[in-house]
Structure formats: C-alpha cells, structure tokens
Amino acid sequence: MSTVEETAVATVRQLADSCADVLRTALVSAILHGSLTNLDFRPGTSDLDLLLVVEAGLSSGQRDGLVDAVRAADPGQAGGIDLLVVTRQTAERPGDHPARELMVGRWPGSGAELEVEGPDDQVPDVWPELSEARANGRSLLGPAPRDVIGEVPADRVRANGIGWLETWLTRTDDDTNAVLMVLTACRIWGFGLTGEHLSKTEAGRWALERDPSLVGVQLALSARTTPSHLRIAARDVESVLLRALSDLEATHGGTSAMEPAGP
C-alpha cells in the first residue's frame, strides 16, 4: 500500500471514529470498501467509501452528527467522501428491502459542499454497495463484513446495474462523467457475467479482453493514469453501454427490476 493510500485509510479511520462518537452503542460496524480495498485508489478521483451498520433507525440528532462528521473530515487527495448508513436488519436481509437510513456525499469542487439523503425504504443502489462491501470490504470498527451483511441476491445487483446502463444511454454526451460511466458499466457487465466485484481498472481490462474494439474503454483506462483530459466521444460511450447490455440480456434476460435511485 502506497503512502497516499495509507493516508487515505487513516482519514477514513478518523471519520469512522468520529461517527462512532456520534452513534456510541448504536453502531454495529464501520466498513471501509471501494477503491481502497481493491487496490485501485486514484488520487483526485477515487472516493473514500464508508458503510455504517447501525442497530436501528437514526434519530435526527444522530443524522445531524454524522453529517457534521463528514463535513469536518479532510478528504486529502481523495476525490470525495461517500458515507452510507443502513440498519442491521437491512444488512442482514438485503434482498428484502434495500432501505437506507442516511447517505452523505462530499465532493470538493463540485459546487455543492454536501449531498444528504435521508431515510428511504426503496433505494436499489443499496444492493450493489452492500454486495461489494460484503465481498471486498474491511471492518474498521466492529464485526467483519460477512458477519453483519447477508448475501445480496445477484439478480438484484444485476437489475440495478441494468437500470443504470439504460439511464446512461440517455447521457452519452456527458463529458464530465464519461470515464466513470464507461468503467462502472464495465464493472456492471463483469459482475453480471462473472459474479465478481471487479475494480474499475480490472473491469476495464476484462472488458477489453472480451472486446478489444471498445475504444471508450481504452480511453477511460488511459484517463486514470494520465493528468491530461482525454475526451471520450458519445458514440464510444454508447458502444460500451450497448455491448454490456447485449451480453447481460443474452445471459440473464436483462430486465431491470427497479429504476436506479441516483441522478
């Protein structure tokens, strides 16, 4: 682990400790996941991803305290902070209700200091996040991920991913998010066919092995290692999305059970 990664992990640990001070006995487990646990952290673009499992619903004071903890945290060289809070019941039986207690996002330079979403009983984006945290996450406080997170049905994760692929087909000209769309599409595609949560880099390389003609993937991978801005043409973004959807439909039927919850 590099010095930059070690510093980022230390930042998440400090955030987890601050959250524990707010929640006290209500905290079950604080789980680090995402790029820092799959060796794919990229300064300036990768987020610090922290999942909190709590005993029950949050009080307004606890929600405010967690928001303040994220606001006070120093993301350092990370692209931002993404905090998700779910109850023990949701974590143990994630296939039943993709419920969220709180989401706090902080992306410096985005124009909005914090994005805060409160309780919601139907947030399909919870499925892939819990599934990935269970598979690759690391406990910073409390029990290990597999001891608190039940297995998420793969069809739930695939359905959520297909919903995003279909949504992104209407946004192929979004230059700002093109790299994210392309590499996340590769992650969705890879999970659908392998059942594994690949990192963005791993997923991009896997996609190119499957189809070397995908220029959008080549450019997206290059953009993660070069300081210059590489533009991915809308048609190249579309090619990746359509190829992923085609493979998922051929393998699983490809029906999205629920609309994605995010923007």
N, C-alpha and C positions, 0 to 999 in steps of 0.2 A: 504494500500500500504506500502510495506516494505521500510526501509531506502535505500536499494540497488536500488529498483525501483524508489524511489523519486529522487535519484542521477542521474539515467539514464534519467528520464524525464527532469530533469534540463539540462542535457547535450544536449538533442535534442532541448530544447528551445533555448539554446545558439547557436546551429547550425542554427536553423530557423531564429534567429535574424541576424546572420552573412549573411545568404542567402538574407534576406530582405535588408540588407545594400548594397548588390551587385545589386539586382533587382530593388529596390525602387518601383516606381509606376507600374512596370511590374508584380509585384507579386499580384496574386489574393487571394491565400490561401495557408497556410502551414499546412499540416495534418499529425499528428502522427498516425501510425497504427501498426499492427503486435502484437507481444507478450506483449508489454507494455499496450495495450488497451484491451487485452483479458485475463489479469491476468495469463499469462503463461511465464513470463520472467525468464530465467535461466542464471545466471552469467557465463560468459565464452563461452556460446554457442549462446545465443539469440542476434540478431542484433537490432540496432536502425533503425527503418524504418520511413523515412520521404518522403512524397509526396508533391511536389510543383506544384501548378497550376498557369500558367503564361498567360498573355494576348495574346501573340503571340510568334513566333519563337525567339530563343535566338540569340543574337549577339555573335561573337567569344569572345569578352571581357567578356560578362556575363557568358559564359560557363567556361572560364578560372577562373573567380572569384569564381564560385560555386565549381569547382574542388579544388581550393585553400582553400575554406572554409571547405570542407570535410577533406583535408589533415591536416589542422590546428586543427581540432576538437579532443578532447580527448575522446575516446570511453569508458574509465574507465573499468568497469568489463564486458562490453558487448562483444559479440563475433565479432562485426564489425559494420559498418555503411552502410546502403543502401539508397541512395538518388535517387529518380525518379522524373523527370520533364516532365510534359505534358502541352499542351496548353489548354486554356479554351474551345476551340472548341472540342478537343478530350474528355475532361472531360464531357462536356455537352451531347455529342453524341458518347459514347464509342463504341457502336455497329457498327458504320460505318467504322471507321478507327482506328485500335489500334496503333496509332502513338506515338512515343517517341521523346522528344527533347534532353534529356540527362539522362544517368544513371551513377552514380559514386558509386563504391563499395570499401570499405576499410576493409580488414580483417587482422589485425595484426598477424604476424607469418605465413602468407600464402605463403610467398616468393615473392609476388608482392605487393607493397605498395598500389597501386590503380588500380582498373579496371574501365576504362572510355569507354562508348559507346555513340556516338553522335546521330544526328537525323536519324530516320528511320520511314517510313510510315507504315510498317507492322511488328509489334512486338506483337505476340499473348499473351506473358506474361503480357502485359499491362492489358488485360481483367481481370484476377483474382485479380490483385493488386488493380485496381480501384474498382472492386466489393467488395473486402474485406474492403477497405478504406471507401467506402460509407456506408457499413453495421456497421462497428465497429470503424471507425476512430474518432479522436478528433482534432478539429481545434486548432492550436496554434496561428495562425495569420489569420485574415480574416474570411469569412463566414464558416458555418458548412459544413461538407462533403456533406450532402444531398442537400445543396443549390447550390453546384458547380459541383457535379458529378451526371450524369444521370444514370438511371438503366442500368446495363450491361445485355444483354440477357443471360439467364442461359445456353443456348446451346453453346454460345461462350466460357464461362468459362469451361464447361464440355469438349468441344472439345480440348481445350488447355491442360486440365488435362490428358485426354486420350493419347494425344501425348506424354506427359512426362512418363506416365506409360509404354507405348510401348518402349520408349527410354531406360528407366531404366531396362527393361528386358534384355538388352544387357550389363548391367553394374552391375549385381547382386553380383559380386565378389569385388566390390569397398568397402573395409572395412572402409575407412575413412568417406565415406558418407552414410553408411548403415542406421544409425539411422535416418538421415534426409530423405532419400528415403522412408523408411518404414512409418514414421509418416506423411510425406507430402502425400504419397499415401493414407493414411487413411483420410486425410483432403479432398483430391480429391474425394474419394469414398463417404465420408459423405456428401459433398456438392451435389454430383450427386443424392443422394437418399433423402436428407432432404431439400436441398436448403439453408442450413445454413453454414456459415463460422466458423467452429469449430476450437478451438486452437489445437495445436499438442497433448497436453495431453487429451483434451476432445475427439478428433478424435480417438486416440488410445484406449481409454476406450470404446467408441462407437463401434469400430471395434471388440473388444473382446466380447462385449455383443452379437454382431451378430454372431461371430465365435470364441469361446473360444480356439480353437485348434491352433490359429495363434501364434506360438512360437516367430516369428520375432517381432510381436507387443509387446508381453510380455517383451522381452529383450530390445526393443527400449524404452519403458516406464521406465524400470529399469535404463537404461543408463542415463536418465535425472535427476535421483535423487541420483546416486552413483558416487563417484570420480574415481572408478576403471573402466578400459576399458572392456566392455563386447562385445565380438565378435558375430556378427550375421552371421550365415552360409549363403552362397549364396542360398541354397535351401529354407531357411526360408524367405529370402527377396523375392525370386521368388514366394513363396506361397501367400504372401500378395498381390503382384502386380497382379497375376493371378486371385485371388479372387475378388479384386476390379474391374478389367476389366470385369470379368464374370458378376458381378452384374450390372455394367453400361451398358454392351451390352444387357443384358436381359431387362433392364428398358427403355433405350433410344436408343438402336441400336448401340451405342458405336463407331461411326465413328469419327475419328479425322479430323477436317476440315482443320487444318493447322499444320505444324510442329512447335514444340516449338522453341523459339528463343534462349534459353540459351545453356550452354555447355552440 
